[in-house]
Amino acid sequence: MLSLNNAIKLKAKAPLLLHSFTLPTTKITLVFRSVSTPLNETALSLNTTTPNTIPFLPSPFLSCRAAMTTAACVQVKEQIELTETEKKIFDRLLNTLRHFNLQTQLRVAGGWVRDKLLGKECYDIDIALDNMLGSEFVDKVQEYLSTTGEVAQGLAVIPSNPEQSKHLETARMRLFDLWIDFVNLRCEDYSENSRIPTMKFGTAEDDAYRRDLTINSLFYNINTNLVEDFTKRGLEDLKFGRIVTPLPPKATFLDDPLRVLRAIRFGARFDFTLDEELKKAAACDDVKTALAAKISRERIGTEIDLMISGNQPVKAIDYVCDLTLFWVVFSLPPKVEPAVSEECYRLSAAYLGASWKLIQLIGCSNFGDEQRRLCLYSALFLPLRSAAYKDRKDKKVMNIHKSLEKFLSLIPSLLSNEDIQLTEVDWGREFDDVPFTSKLRVLTGFLLREIKDFWRVALLISTLLYPTGTECSQDIIDKHFQLDKRKNIFVSVDNAIVKLGLEEVWDLKPLVNGKDIMNVLQLKVGGPLVREWQQKALSWQLAHPSGTAEECLDWMKETHSKRIKME
């Protein structure tokens, strides 16, 4: 596992923190907004209920064209099916318009529309308004609800935060246990050296064309119950599984280079094909320079984390590699020792693919979401496991994969269930007195206490390197890492650890505490000597799983007495 004790301090800040033992747990919510074909504005219907299904606007894109027979067609629903909760929410919003005689068009934007058309549930409802601010409309909804005896479950205003891609103030309201976002339609102007646009009110068509991808540019008009495709190709691209930008891709990416990574992420997530012009633009030097210069490492890290945590992490990283973006995304700090080969990214992709397949072979149920995520990051950076660099104080701060070395030294013993000479790794002086017959259980116990419930992550990554010294070569890649054999190694070692009763050894409470040790050593204050004996006492406890506190104290007294006599 990649240094389960120390974070990799590469420049891509968010993914690098994932290598530390304390993982970031901030939940990231992406809001997608988009649009469809032009509509004649329709007067607000006075119906107080919203139909359960939403038809498309008549469109030439609803069937696969003969010219596109070679393209794979994606199953796209002919109608959007609303849940009961969505019907209630939309009814309240329409009733607000009717109550105040407002001529506002309410449109649910992009991500929700896309997912509903693909038959996927989406709880991220983002509503765009054509003639007022979100905060103004939320006030109207709240006022209307008060006339009916209902109360909104929550209200909030999220200030604009361009650095986090929040370019406009957003009003939020909680209805029927769902948070709904409200924001006005807008258009954008970008300056040359910034991805932060100047925002102003725009039309629905303006709003559609400013979005990252055509599949994210669809609207559902709540007033008319119609799906709108203002780019005139969002539905077609969705049906044919294409990742395309509404405007020319190079200009789109230069305006906001983060869109390159979003295009990759959505392409991998839905298994869609990246448009050829989009790929050329993404791989060009101008866009790569803009991505490195305009986008913070945190924002890049967020996108990469969404890829790694998604359903197709290998495909996503393959796209990153194919578009020659790997070293833009994972730029190394200066003075890395030893120097890292430019071709290292190919090994990274190979290890990532192998770990992903190995997880499937072993069984996903053996790994939680965080464990799977850390497995993939650990594999991705496995070729960097010997890397180190100096910080500004000239101290060595990055020596990763320390736990891997220990696990690799234990695997032969765990596979044979026999104690062998463990000389490959310096485990520390506190283990010198451990009886030979107990050393395997003691050392394994201490290692697992160090890495806790991520030990299966370390074990999985260790199996990719077993036996010690195995390197990722073209021959190993061609043999698909012999993953069936590696799966058997993982299962055997896992079973051995469980048989030793160590699978949750970090929860083991010490038999003796610091005060007990001070009494035995006849000390008045604690210090390094007490900490040393705490380790020795824990070693004894692991070597004697049925031992009692009294027996441990007796052993300590005897051992301490012998040491005094020898001195």
LUMLUM-66468 format. One record per residue (C-alpha): residue number from 1; residue in three letters; x, y, z. Coordinates in nm, 2 decimals. Example, Ala and Ser with C-alpha at 12.3 -4.5 7.8 and 13.67 -1.06 7.14 Angstrom:
2
R|1|ala|1.23|-0.45|0.78
R|2|ser|1.37|-0.11|0.71
//
This chain:
567
R|1|met|0.00|0.00|0.00
R|2|leu|0.12|0.35|-0.07
R|3|ser|0.27|0.48|0.25
R|4|leu|-0.03|0.42|0.47
R|5|asn|0.15|0.65|0.73
R|6|asn|0.25|0.94|0.51
R|7|ala|0.07|1.13|0.24
R|8|ile|0.23|1.14|-0.10
R|9|lys|0.30|1.51|-0.15
R|10|leu|0.26|1.54|-0.52
R|11|lys|0.12|1.86|-0.66
R|12|ala|-0.23|1.71|-0.73
R|13|lys|-0.34|1.78|-0.37
R|14|ala|-0.66|1.60|-0.33
R|15|pro|-0.56|1.26|-0.47
R|16|leu|-0.23|1.28|-0.28
R|17|leu|-0.40|1.31|0.05
R|18|leu|-0.56|0.98|-0.03
R|19|his|-0.24|0.81|0.05
R|20|ser|-0.23|0.93|0.40
R|21|phe|-0.39|0.72|0.67
R|22|thr|-0.64|0.99|0.74
R|23|leu|-0.85|1.01|0.43
R|24|pro|-1.06|1.32|0.33
R|25|thr|-1.42|1.25|0.38
R|26|thr|-1.57|1.57|0.23
R|27|lys|-1.87|1.49|0.02
R|28|ile|-1.85|1.64|-0.32
R|29|thr|-2.17|1.72|-0.51
R|30|leu|-2.15|1.81|-0.87
R|31|val|-2.45|2.00|-1.02
R|32|phe|-2.50|1.97|-1.39
R|33|arg|-2.72|2.21|-1.58
R|34|ser|-2.81|2.19|-1.96
R|35|val|-3.06|2.25|-2.24
R|36|ser|-3.25|2.13|-2.57
R|37|thr|-3.42|2.23|-2.90
R|38|pro|-3.58|2.57|-2.93
R|39|leu|-3.94|2.60|-2.82
R|40|asn|-4.20|2.86|-2.88
R|41|glu|-4.27|3.01|-2.54
R|42|thr|-4.58|2.85|-2.40
R|43|ala|-4.82|3.01|-2.16
R|44|leu|-4.83|2.87|-1.81
R|45|ser|-5.07|2.58|-1.78
R|46|leu|-5.32|2.62|-1.50
R|47|asn|-5.31|2.25|-1.42
R|48|thr|-5.22|2.20|-1.05
R|49|thr|-5.07|1.85|-1.11
R|50|thr|-4.77|1.74|-1.29
R|51|pro|-4.80|1.43|-1.52
R|52|asn|-4.60|1.12|-1.42
R|53|thr|-4.42|1.10|-1.76
R|54|ile|-4.27|1.38|-1.96
R|55|pro|-4.27|1.36|-2.34
R|56|phe|-3.99|1.48|-2.57
R|57|leu|-4.03|1.76|-2.80
R|58|pro|-4.08|1.62|-3.15
R|59|ser|-3.72|1.57|-3.27
R|60|pro|-3.55|1.41|-3.57
R|61|phe|-3.29|1.27|-3.33
R|62|leu|-3.51|1.02|-3.15
R|63|ser|-3.43|0.73|-3.39
R|64|cys|-3.09|0.61|-3.50
R|65|arg|-3.01|0.75|-3.85
R|66|ala|-2.91|0.51|-4.12
R|67|ala|-2.58|0.69|-4.16
R|68|met|-2.50|0.61|-3.80
R|69|thr|-2.56|0.24|-3.81
R|70|thr|-2.20|0.17|-3.71
R|71|ala|-2.24|0.37|-3.39
R|72|ala|-2.36|0.19|-3.08
R|73|cys|-2.71|0.31|-2.97
R|74|val|-2.76|0.38|-2.60
R|75|gln|-3.09|0.29|-2.44
R|76|val|-3.27|0.62|-2.39
R|77|lys|-3.61|0.64|-2.25
R|78|glu|-3.89|0.78|-2.46
R|79|gln|-4.04|0.95|-2.16
R|80|ile|-3.91|1.08|-1.83
R|81|glu|-4.08|0.91|-1.54
R|82|leu|-4.13|1.13|-1.24
R|83|thr|-4.13|0.99|-0.89
R|84|glu|-4.41|1.08|-0.65
R|85|thr|-4.17|1.31|-0.47
R|86|glu|-4.07|1.49|-0.79
R|87|lys|-4.44|1.53|-0.88
R|88|lys|-4.51|1.70|-0.55
R|89|ile|-4.21|1.93|-0.57
R|90|phe|-4.30|2.04|-0.92
R|91|asp|-4.66|2.09|-0.83
R|92|arg|-4.57|2.33|-0.55
R|93|leu|-4.35|2.53|-0.78
R|94|leu|-4.61|2.56|-1.05
R|95|asn|-4.87|2.66|-0.79
R|96|thr|-4.64|2.93|-0.68
R|97|leu|-4.63|3.07|-1.03
R|98|arg|-5.00|3.06|-1.06
R|99|his|-5.06|3.21|-0.71
R|100|phe|-4.85|3.52|-0.80
R|101|asn|-4.94|3.52|-1.17
R|102|leu|-4.57|3.49|-1.26
R|103|gln|-4.46|3.43|-1.62
R|104|thr|-4.14|3.26|-1.52
R|105|gln|-4.02|2.95|-1.70
R|106|leu|-3.89|2.68|-1.47
R|107|arg|-3.64|2.44|-1.62
R|108|val|-3.47|2.15|-1.46
R|109|ala|-3.11|2.15|-1.59
R|110|gly|-2.87|1.90|-1.73
R|111|gly|-2.76|1.62|-1.50
R|112|trp|-3.11|1.53|-1.38
R|113|val|-3.25|1.53|-1.73
R|114|arg|-2.96|1.32|-1.87
R|115|asp|-2.99|1.07|-1.59
R|116|lys|-3.37|1.04|-1.61
R|117|leu|-3.35|0.98|-1.99
R|118|leu|-3.09|0.70|-1.92
R|119|gly|-3.33|0.54|-1.67
R|120|lys|-3.11|0.64|-1.37
R|121|glu|-3.24|0.79|-1.05
R|122|cys|-3.11|1.14|-0.97
R|123|tyr|-3.17|1.34|-0.66
R|124|asp|-2.98|1.65|-0.77
R|125|ile|-3.25|1.88|-0.90
R|126|asp|-3.12|2.21|-1.03
R|127|ile|-3.37|2.46|-1.16
R|128|ala|-3.29|2.75|-1.39
R|129|leu|-3.51|3.06|-1.40
R|130|asp|-3.54|3.28|-1.70
R|131|asn|-3.64|3.62|-1.54
R|132|met|-3.55|3.63|-1.17
R|133|leu|-3.28|3.54|-0.92
R|134|gly|-3.30|3.21|-0.74
R|135|ser|-3.33|3.39|-0.40
R|136|glu|-3.63|3.59|-0.53
R|137|phe|-3.81|3.28|-0.64
R|138|val|-3.74|3.09|-0.32
R|139|asp|-3.90|3.38|-0.13
R|140|lys|-4.21|3.35|-0.34
R|141|val|-4.23|2.97|-0.29
R|142|gln|-4.19|3.02|0.09
R|143|glu|-4.47|3.28|0.08
R|144|tyr|-4.70|3.06|-0.12
R|145|leu|-4.64|2.76|0.11
R|146|ser|-4.73|2.97|0.41
R|147|thr|-5.08|3.03|0.26
R|148|thr|-5.13|2.65|0.24
R|149|gly|-5.00|2.58|0.59
R|150|glu|-4.69|2.41|0.46
R|151|val|-4.34|2.51|0.56
R|152|ala|-4.01|2.46|0.37
R|153|gln|-3.79|2.21|0.55
R|154|gly|-3.48|2.43|0.50
R|155|leu|-3.36|2.74|0.32
R|156|ala|-3.01|2.84|0.23
R|157|val|-2.82|3.08|0.01
R|158|ile|-2.48|2.96|-0.12
R|159|pro|-2.25|3.25|-0.21
R|160|ser|-2.07|3.25|-0.53
R|161|asn|-1.72|3.09|-0.51
R|162|pro|-1.56|3.09|-0.85
R|163|glu|-1.25|2.90|-0.72
R|164|gln|-1.48|2.61|-0.65
R|165|ser|-1.68|2.65|-0.98
R|166|lys|-1.96|2.82|-0.81
R|167|his|-1.99|3.13|-1.03
R|168|leu|-2.33|3.26|-0.92
R|169|glu|-2.51|3.28|-0.59
R|170|thr|-2.75|2.98|-0.56
R|171|ala|-3.06|2.97|-0.35
R|172|arg|-3.16|2.63|-0.20
R|173|met|-3.48|2.50|-0.06
R|174|arg|-3.56|2.17|0.10
R|175|leu|-3.89|2.02|-0.01
R|176|phe|-4.01|1.67|0.07
R|177|asp|-3.66|1.58|0.20
R|178|leu|-3.48|1.69|-0.12
R|179|trp|-3.27|2.00|-0.16
R|180|ile|-3.35|2.19|-0.47
R|181|asp|-3.11|2.45|-0.62
R|182|phe|-3.25|2.76|-0.79
R|183|val|-3.03|2.99|-1.01
R|184|asn|-3.10|3.22|-1.31
R|185|leu|-3.01|3.14|-1.67
R|186|arg|-2.69|3.30|-1.77
R|187|cys|-2.42|3.34|-2.03
R|188|glu|-2.05|3.37|-1.97
R|189|asp|-1.75|3.57|-2.10
R|190|tyr|-1.40|3.44|-2.02
R|191|ser|-1.07|3.64|-1.99
R|192|glu|-0.76|3.50|-2.14
R|193|asn|-0.58|3.40|-1.82
R|194|ser|-0.87|3.29|-1.60
R|195|arg|-1.13|3.01|-1.60
R|196|ile|-1.35|3.23|-1.39
R|197|pro|-1.61|3.39|-1.63
R|198|thr|-1.79|3.72|-1.61
R|199|met|-2.16|3.62|-1.56
R|200|lys|-2.48|3.79|-1.68
R|201|phe|-2.84|3.70|-1.74
R|202|gly|-2.89|3.50|-2.06
R|203|thr|-3.15|3.31|-2.25
R|204|ala|-3.21|2.93|-2.23
R|205|glu|-3.01|2.89|-2.55
R|206|asp|-2.72|3.10|-2.41
R|207|asp|-2.72|2.88|-2.10
R|208|ala|-2.72|2.56|-2.31
R|209|tyr|-2.42|2.66|-2.52
R|210|arg|-2.21|2.76|-2.22
R|211|arg|-2.22|2.41|-2.07
R|212|asp|-1.94|2.16|-2.09
R|213|leu|-2.10|1.88|-2.29
R|214|thr|-2.41|1.85|-2.51
R|215|ile|-2.54|1.56|-2.30
R|216|asn|-2.54|1.80|-2.01
R|217|ser|-2.71|2.07|-2.20
R|218|leu|-3.07|1.93|-2.19
R|219|phe|-3.35|2.10|-2.00
R|220|tyr|-3.68|1.97|-1.88
R|221|asn|-3.93|2.26|-1.89
R|222|ile|-4.16|2.21|-1.59
R|223|asn|-4.42|2.46|-1.74
R|224|thr|-4.46|2.27|-2.06
R|225|asn|-4.36|1.91|-1.95
R|226|leu|-4.12|1.90|-2.24
R|227|val|-3.75|1.81|-2.28
R|228|glu|-3.57|2.09|-2.46
R|229|asp|-3.25|2.05|-2.67
R|230|phe|-3.13|2.40|-2.76
R|231|thr|-2.80|2.27|-2.90
R|232|lys|-3.00|2.06|-3.14
R|233|arg|-2.77|1.76|-3.07
R|234|gly|-2.79|1.68|-2.70
R|235|leu|-3.05|1.41|-2.75
R|236|glu|-2.87|1.26|-3.05
R|237|asp|-2.53|1.25|-2.87
R|238|leu|-2.70|1.09|-2.57
R|239|lys|-2.86|0.83|-2.79
R|240|phe|-2.54|0.75|-2.98
R|241|gly|-2.32|0.76|-2.66
R|242|arg|-2.10|1.05|-2.77
R|243|ile|-1.90|1.30|-2.56
R|244|val|-1.91|1.63|-2.75
R|245|thr|-1.89|2.00|-2.65
R|246|pro|-2.17|2.24|-2.76
R|247|leu|-1.91|2.49|-2.90
R|248|pro|-1.57|2.41|-3.07
R|249|pro|-1.38|2.20|-2.82
R|250|lys|-1.05|2.39|-2.82
R|251|ala|-1.22|2.72|-2.74
R|252|thr|-1.44|2.55|-2.48
R|253|phe|-1.13|2.39|-2.31
R|254|leu|-0.92|2.71|-2.32
R|255|asp|-1.21|2.90|-2.15
R|256|asp|-1.23|2.64|-1.88
R|257|pro|-0.96|2.36|-1.90
R|258|leu|-1.13|2.17|-1.62
R|259|arg|-1.39|2.07|-1.88
R|260|val|-1.13|1.84|-2.03
R|261|leu|-1.13|1.62|-1.71
R|262|arg|-1.51|1.64|-1.69
R|263|ala|-1.54|1.51|-2.05
R|264|ile|-1.31|1.22|-1.96
R|265|arg|-1.50|1.15|-1.64
R|266|phe|-1.84|1.14|-1.82
R|267|gly|-1.70|0.94|-2.11
R|268|ala|-1.58|0.68|-1.87
R|269|arg|-1.88|0.69|-1.64
R|270|phe|-2.13|0.62|-1.92
R|271|asp|-1.89|0.43|-2.15
R|272|phe|-1.94|0.69|-2.42
R|273|thr|-1.70|0.77|-2.70
R|274|leu|-1.50|1.08|-2.70
R|275|asp|-1.54|1.29|-3.01
R|276|glu|-1.23|1.30|-3.23
R|277|glu|-1.21|1.67|-3.24
R|278|leu|-1.25|1.68|-2.86
R|279|lys|-0.96|1.44|-2.82
R|280|lys|-0.74|1.65|-3.05
R|281|ala|-0.82|1.96|-2.85
R|282|ala|-0.77|1.79|-2.52
R|283|ala|-0.42|1.67|-2.61
R|284|cys|-0.30|1.99|-2.77
R|285|asp|-0.02|2.18|-2.60
R|286|asp|-0.22|2.50|-2.56
R|287|val|-0.50|2.32|-2.36
R|288|lys|-0.24|2.13|-2.15
R|289|thr|-0.07|2.45|-2.06
R|290|ala|-0.40|2.61|-1.97
R|291|leu|-0.50|2.32|-1.75
R|292|ala|-0.17|2.34|-1.56
R|293|ala|-0.18|2.72|-1.53
R|294|lys|-0.55|2.80|-1.47
R|295|ile|-0.68|2.51|-1.26
R|296|ser|-0.59|2.46|-0.90
R|297|arg|-0.45|2.13|-0.78
R|298|glu|-0.75|2.09|-0.55
R|299|arg|-0.99|2.12|-0.84
R|300|ile|-0.79|1.87|-1.05
R|301|gly|-0.78|1.64|-0.75
R|302|thr|-1.16|1.66|-0.71
R|303|glu|-1.21|1.55|-1.07
R|304|ile|-0.96|1.27|-1.05
R|305|asp|-1.11|1.15|-0.72
R|306|leu|-1.45|1.13|-0.89
R|307|met|-1.30|0.92|-1.16
R|308|ile|-1.13|0.68|-0.92
R|309|ser|-1.44|0.65|-0.71
R|310|gly|-1.66|0.60|-1.01
R|311|asn|-1.77|0.29|-1.19
R|312|gln|-1.50|0.29|-1.46
R|313|pro|-1.18|0.42|-1.30
R|314|val|-0.95|0.22|-1.54
R|315|lys|-1.12|0.36|-1.85
R|316|ala|-1.09|0.71|-1.71
R|317|ile|-0.72|0.69|-1.64
R|318|asp|-0.66|0.52|-1.98
R|319|tyr|-0.82|0.83|-2.13
R|320|val|-0.59|1.05|-1.93
R|321|cys|-0.29|0.86|-2.05
R|322|asp|-0.41|0.84|-2.41
R|323|leu|-0.46|1.22|-2.42
R|324|thr|-0.10|1.26|-2.28
R|325|leu|-0.24|1.44|-1.97
R|326|phe|-0.10|1.21|-1.70
R|327|trp|0.20|1.44|-1.61
R|328|val|-0.02|1.75|-1.63
R|329|val|-0.26|1.60|-1.38
R|330|phe|0.00|1.42|-1.16
R|331|ser|0.28|1.67|-1.19
R|332|leu|0.57|1.58|-0.96
R|333|pro|0.75|1.82|-0.73
R|334|pro|1.11|1.92|-0.82
R|335|lys|1.41|1.72|-0.71
R|336|val|1.24|1.38|-0.69
R|337|glu|1.49|1.11|-0.62
R|338|pro|1.54|0.88|-0.80
R|339|ala|1.43|1.05|-1.12
R|340|val|1.10|0.92|-1.26
R|341|ser|1.09|0.79|-1.61
R|342|glu|0.85|0.97|-1.85
R|343|glu|0.71|0.63|-1.94
R|344|cys|0.63|0.56|-1.58
R|345|tyr|0.26|0.65|-1.64
R|346|arg|0.22|0.33|-1.86
R|347|leu|0.31|0.12|-1.56
R|348|ser|0.08|0.32|-1.34
R|349|ala|-0.21|0.25|-1.58
R|350|ala|-0.11|-0.12|-1.59
R|351|tyr|-0.10|-0.16|-1.21
R|352|leu|-0.44|0.03|-1.18
R|353|gly|-0.60|-0.21|-1.43
R|354|ala|-0.46|-0.51|-1.25
R|355|ser|-0.57|-0.40|-0.91
R|356|trp|-0.92|-0.33|-1.05
R|357|lys|-0.95|-0.67|-1.20
R|358|leu|-0.81|-0.84|-0.89
R|359|ile|-1.07|-0.67|-0.67
R|360|gln|-1.34|-0.81|-0.90
R|361|leu|-1.18|-1.16|-0.88
R|362|ile|-1.15|-1.15|-0.50
R|363|gly|-1.50|-1.01|-0.46
R|364|cys|-1.60|-0.65|-0.42
R|365|ser|-1.77|-0.73|-0.09
R|366|asn|-1.43|-0.77|0.07
R|367|phe|-1.36|-0.40|0.02
R|368|gly|-1.56|-0.10|0.13
R|369|asp|-1.58|0.21|-0.09
R|370|glu|-1.28|0.38|0.09
R|371|gln|-1.08|0.06|0.07
R|372|arg|-1.14|0.01|-0.29
R|373|arg|-1.06|0.38|-0.36
R|374|leu|-0.73|0.35|-0.17
R|375|cys|-0.65|0.03|-0.35
R|376|leu|-0.67|0.20|-0.68
R|377|tyr|-0.47|0.51|-0.58
R|378|ser|-0.21|0.28|-0.43
R|379|ala|-0.18|0.08|-0.75
R|380|leu|-0.18|0.39|-0.96
R|381|phe|0.13|0.53|-0.78
R|382|leu|0.30|0.19|-0.72
R|383|pro|0.58|0.28|-0.97
R|384|leu|0.66|0.58|-0.75
R|385|arg|0.70|0.37|-0.44
R|386|ser|1.08|0.44|-0.42
R|387|ala|1.04|0.81|-0.48
R|388|ala|1.15|1.07|-0.23
R|389|tyr|1.20|1.45|-0.24
R|390|lys|1.33|1.72|-0.01
R|391|asp|1.11|1.99|0.14
R|392|arg|1.22|2.35|0.19
R|393|lys|1.39|2.25|0.52
R|394|asp|1.59|1.99|0.33
R|395|lys|1.44|1.70|0.52
R|396|lys|1.35|1.37|0.35
R|397|val|0.97|1.37|0.37
R|398|met|0.84|1.11|0.12
R|399|asn|0.94|0.74|0.16
R|400|ile|0.63|0.55|0.05
R|401|his|0.52|0.19|0.06
R|402|lys|0.69|0.12|0.39
R|403|ser|0.41|-0.12|0.49
R|404|leu|0.44|-0.30|0.16
R|405|glu|0.80|-0.41|0.24
R|406|lys|0.68|-0.55|0.57
R|407|phe|0.39|-0.73|0.42
R|408|leu|0.60|-0.88|0.15
R|409|ser|0.84|-1.02|0.41
R|410|leu|0.55|-1.18|0.59
R|411|ile|0.37|-1.34|0.30
R|412|pro|0.60|-1.65|0.27
R|413|ser|0.54|-1.74|0.64
R|414|leu|0.17|-1.66|0.62
R|415|leu|0.14|-1.88|0.31
R|416|ser|0.33|-2.17|0.47
R|417|asn|0.19|-2.11|0.82
R|418|glu|0.55|-2.16|0.95
R|419|asp|0.79|-1.91|1.11
R|420|ile|1.09|-1.84|0.90
R|421|gln|1.38|-1.61|0.94
R|422|leu|1.25|-1.25|0.89
R|423|thr|1.56|-1.06|0.81
R|424|glu|1.46|-0.86|0.50
R|425|val|1.31|-0.57|0.69
R|426|asp|1.42|-0.39|1.00
R|427|trp|1.13|-0.43|1.24
R|428|gly|1.29|-0.26|1.54
R|429|arg|1.48|-0.36|1.85
R|430|glu|1.16|-0.41|2.05
R|431|phe|1.10|-0.74|1.86
R|432|asp|1.45|-0.89|1.92
R|433|asp|1.33|-1.08|2.23
R|434|val|1.02|-1.22|2.07
R|435|pro|1.03|-1.61|2.07
R|436|phe|1.09|-1.75|1.72
R|437|thr|0.77|-1.95|1.73
R|438|ser|0.56|-1.65|1.81
R|439|lys|0.74|-1.39|1.58
R|440|leu|0.50|-1.44|1.29
R|441|arg|0.19|-1.36|1.50
R|442|val|0.36|-1.07|1.68
R|443|leu|0.50|-0.90|1.37
R|444|thr|0.18|-0.95|1.17
R|445|gly|-0.02|-0.81|1.47
R|446|phe|0.20|-0.50|1.49
R|447|leu|0.17|-0.44|1.12
R|448|leu|-0.21|-0.46|1.12
R|449|arg|-0.23|-0.24|1.42
R|450|glu|-0.03|0.02|1.22
R|451|ile|-0.25|0.01|0.91
R|452|lys|-0.58|-0.10|1.08
R|453|asp|-0.87|-0.18|0.85
R|454|phe|-0.68|-0.09|0.54
R|455|trp|-0.47|-0.41|0.58
R|456|arg|-0.65|-0.58|0.30
R|457|val|-0.56|-0.29|0.07
R|458|ala|-0.19|-0.34|0.16
R|459|leu|-0.23|-0.71|0.11
R|460|leu|-0.38|-0.67|-0.23
R|461|ile|-0.11|-0.43|-0.35
R|462|ser|0.16|-0.66|-0.20
R|463|thr|0.03|-0.95|-0.41
R|464|leu|0.10|-0.75|-0.72
R|465|leu|0.46|-0.73|-0.62
R|466|tyr|0.50|-1.09|-0.48
R|467|pro|0.75|-1.25|-0.47
R|468|thr|0.97|-0.97|-0.35
R|469|gly|1.15|-0.79|-0.63
R|470|thr|0.89|-0.87|-0.89
R|471|glu|0.86|-0.57|-1.12
R|472|cys|0.59|-0.48|-1.37
R|473|ser|0.73|-0.58|-1.71
R|474|gln|0.58|-0.62|-2.05
R|475|asp|0.58|-1.00|-2.00
R|476|ile|0.38|-0.97|-1.68
R|477|ile|0.14|-0.73|-1.85
R|478|asp|0.10|-0.97|-2.14
R|479|lys|0.02|-1.25|-1.90
R|480|his|-0.24|-1.02|-1.74
R|481|phe|-0.04|-1.03|-1.42
R|482|gln|-0.14|-1.39|-1.37
R|483|leu|-0.42|-1.26|-1.16
R|484|asp|-0.57|-1.60|-1.08
R|485|lys|-0.25|-1.69|-0.90
R|486|arg|-0.24|-1.36|-0.72
R|487|lys|-0.60|-1.40|-0.61
R|488|asn|-0.51|-1.74|-0.46
R|489|ile|-0.22|-1.58|-0.27
R|490|phe|-0.45|-1.30|-0.14
R|491|val|-0.71|-1.55|-0.02
R|492|ser|-0.46|-1.78|0.15
R|493|val|-0.29|-1.49|0.34
R|494|asp|-0.63|-1.34|0.43
R|495|asn|-0.74|-1.68|0.57
R|496|ala|-0.41|-1.71|0.76
R|497|ile|-0.45|-1.37|0.93
R|498|val|-0.81|-1.46|1.02
R|499|lys|-0.70|-1.80|1.16
R|500|leu|-0.44|-1.61|1.37
R|501|gly|-0.72|-1.41|1.51
R|502|leu|-0.57|-1.08|1.39
R|503|glu|-0.82|-0.94|1.15
R|504|glu|-0.92|-0.67|1.39
R|505|val|-0.62|-0.67|1.61
R|506|trp|-0.61|-0.29|1.63
R|507|asp|-0.91|-0.31|1.86
R|508|leu|-0.71|-0.52|2.11
R|509|lys|-0.68|-0.35|2.45
R|510|pro|-0.34|-0.38|2.62
R|511|leu|-0.34|-0.60|2.93
R|512|val|-0.13|-0.35|3.12
R|513|asn|-0.12|0.03|3.12
R|514|gly|0.15|0.28|3.18
R|515|lys|0.08|0.30|3.55
R|516|asp|0.13|-0.07|3.58
R|517|ile|0.46|-0.05|3.40
R|518|met|0.58|0.24|3.61
R|519|asn|0.51|0.03|3.93
R|520|val|0.71|-0.27|3.79
R|521|leu|1.00|-0.04|3.69
R|522|gln|0.97|0.16|4.01
R|523|leu|0.95|0.49|3.81
R|524|lys|0.80|0.81|3.94
R|525|val|0.74|0.97|3.59
R|526|gly|0.68|0.83|3.25
R|527|gly|0.91|0.86|2.95
R|528|pro|1.08|0.67|2.67
R|529|leu|1.14|0.37|2.89
R|530|val|0.77|0.33|2.97
R|531|arg|0.68|0.35|2.59
R|532|glu|0.95|0.09|2.52
R|533|trp|0.80|-0.15|2.78
R|534|gln|0.45|-0.08|2.65
R|535|gln|0.56|-0.22|2.31
R|536|lys|0.73|-0.52|2.48
R|537|ala|0.41|-0.59|2.68
R|538|leu|0.20|-0.58|2.37
R|539|ser|0.45|-0.81|2.20
R|540|trp|0.41|-1.06|2.49
R|541|gln|0.03|-1.02|2.47
R|542|leu|0.03|-1.10|2.09
R|543|ala|0.26|-1.40|2.15
R|544|his|0.03|-1.52|2.43
R|545|pro|-0.32|-1.46|2.31
R|546|ser|-0.47|-1.65|2.62
R|547|gly|-0.24|-1.47|2.87
R|548|thr|-0.37|-1.27|3.16
R|549|ala|-0.27|-0.93|3.30
R|550|glu|-0.11|-1.10|3.60
R|551|glu|0.10|-1.33|3.38
R|552|cys|0.21|-1.04|3.17
R|553|leu|0.32|-0.84|3.48
R|554|asp|0.50|-1.15|3.62
R|555|trp|0.69|-1.18|3.29
R|556|met|0.78|-0.81|3.30
R|557|lys|0.91|-0.83|3.65
R|558|glu|1.12|-1.13|3.56
R|559|thr|1.26|-0.98|3.24
R|560|his|1.33|-0.65|3.41
R|561|ser|1.51|-0.82|3.70
R|562|lys|1.73|-1.01|3.45
R|563|arg|1.81|-0.69|3.27
R|564|ile|1.92|-0.52|3.59
R|565|lys|2.14|-0.81|3.68
R|566|met|2.31|-0.81|3.34
R|567|glu|2.38|-0.44|3.37
//
